[in-house]
Amino acid sequence: MSEVCPCGSTQSFDQCCGPLLVGAPPASPQALMRSRYTAFAKGDIDYLITTLAPEALDDFNREDSETWAKQAQWLGLEIRKAEGSEVEFVAHFRMNGKTHYHHELASFRQVDGIWKYVDGQIDPKPPQRVVKSVGRNDPCPCGSGKKYKKCCGA
């Protein structure tokens, strides 16, 4: 039996990310995200490069990525949300004796029918809640039909 896949899927590496790292196309952005985490955990920088969209290659630094992959002890991947072409994830790792995390909202798109990593927003913030103030004589937002001052504003 082979090792459990580093991506946290609970499947074996050979059943999960292994085929992707040797050339199988990812079925979804989440599958690509999991395989990219596994590539970091295994130090497979060539795979990371091949899974980048053309515009993302400009910002990729092979030497920095190799150093990070080698020096980090990869502790786990947490997928928080995967919708459409975006995946929000947290990668946990230990470096220089300290535990760290990398929280990102990653964007993906298909290039020639194959999912590629485009970019990501580090430490994404939830949308800000907008509160509309209600005037005393406005209809109550609870839907009662009464004026706010005679209903919830009393």
Disulfide bonds with the S-S distance in Angstrom:
none
